Amino acid sequence: MATDQVIFKNVSFRYAEDQPWVLKNVSFSIKQDEWVAILGHNGSGKSTIAKLMNGLLFPDEGTIYVHGIEVTPDTVWDIREKVGMVFQNPDNQFVGTTVRDDVAFGLENRGVDREIMLNRIEESLKSVRMTDYLFHEPHRLSGGQKQRVAIAGVLAIQPDLIILDEATAMLDPRGRKEIMMTVNDLREETKVNLVSITHDLNEIVGADRVIVMNDGEIWLETVPRELFKQEESLREIGLDVPFTAKVTNRLKDTVDFDQQPLTQKELLDQLWIFHSKQ
Amino acid sequence: MDISFKAVSHTYQPNSPFEYRALKDLSFNIQSGQFVAIVGHTGSGKSTLIQHLNGLLKPTSGEVMIGGYRLKAGEKTANIKGLREKVGVVFQYPEHQLFEETIEKDIAFGPKNFGATEEEIQTRLPKVLEAVNLDAKLLDRSPFDLSGGQMRRVAIAGVLAMEPEVLVLDEPTAGLDPKGQQEVMDMFYRLHHEKGLTTILVTHSMEDALKYADHVIILEQGKKHLEGQPEEIFVQKERLKQVQLDVPEEIQFLMDLKTRLGISITYDKHSVDDLVREIKAQIGGGR
């Protein structure tokens, strides 16, 4: 159990007693050092899972453990030491008047020493490549930069787990790319656990594992390569595979693929091999 | 309605320390019945441009013509209310603007404001409900009881109920899941053709611009960077790169197919099925 960072055990949740269940008997676990993507259509329950993970909500049935601690109203402050969260709207999560103050906020709340604080601010801004913006006003940054500062603010408190709750949904393509690069950097440079919540299958390519939600239930737990094969059934639950996967899936009766390509480059590599043998 | 921008500039808070030039000497023409995509990054001037289309903003220099309406600095536009009735704008996250007690009242708010009679509104209601695929049974419900996707449909129905001739769409699919995105875009595409609308789509999605538009304008820092048919614009990799835009996925794939495998397929709004059929025919093995 020591290696399981997050455990959901038969978790059910609804927002009010006369409302339908948002999550129905959901069980899964996330291992240390894993990046897990939680995927689903609007209203599938994926964001509710995020809110349950750091005690913004509590389950009506079942139990949740984060880093060995059960999430309850009594433990919520311990949990939030370990779980950092980045939300969808970049404009709703700033408190500081400069980038530096904003990243400092979480540290000040925890009474971290000034020396350590300065150090952590620098380190975390470096991780998201925003050191040049120390004294900029957050609201004047681009969407992608804002989200990177938000990620830095979370990194500074050194959580074990970072949840990105549709953190790219309101960004333009350039901002999205920035965030995906940042997340990939974090994967390589830190040991932090990542949970990313999205409905965009282009954003799960780098994840170790995917949990697909549908109408409050786990529909499938798999890896990105496997998921990309399931074009038809994904469409039935309101999701869509990337262009690369669509092309691949239609070429399968002609081309022998070693494995399902995740990127255009992988697809082209395999097509090149096939073509050169003809 | 034909739309033309002639050397339009717009400066916010001129002659103050906060002066900001959002549009710079912008000229273009949109013909009645065209589907035009306006593409650009945050800060490129897209939102400022949109607000000129129904007179929420006026140029600080130059002039905008929309049908017979003229917007010009220092000049009072005759009958601007008439312009706003003809140009329907679906702003970003339009569901945030819902406010009425019932869905019916919310949809009726716009047309009522422009003097439509109760009778007229009642004949328009079923049409717009059908267009956005909402059940008439919902009319008495509060719009706030609906899901996000349904709320957006109600907001769009409110714009359609004014029976505009020009439809301006500002990132209409933002925040929707893939199925919702496709449903909303297909709906606008259908309406565009059925009603002979002039449609202006502001989008970040190169893929949507390629798929739906017959004319594309790319903005960068308030200026026009490129303009033309999507098939011409979206192959100009270097020019797009200058403004940090990517070639649409499918076009990039076709380019790479050519350079790496020598397979030459010209982009022709293929469906994926058709595209793969062509690849099979050329790659060998598809006998």
Interface residues (C-beta under 8 A of the other chain):
Chain A: G40 H41 N42 G43 S142 G143 A169 M170 D172 P173 R174 G175 H199 D200 R235 G238 L239 D240 P242 F243 T244 K246 V247 R250 L251 T254 V255 Q264 L267 L268 L271 W272 F274 H275 Q278
Chain B: H41 T42 G43 S147 G148 G149 A174 G175 L176 D177 P178 K179 G180 Q182 H204 S205 M206 Q244 L245 D246 E249 E250 Q252 F253 D256 L257 R260 L261 I263 V272 D273 L275 V276 I279 K280 I283 G284 G285 G286
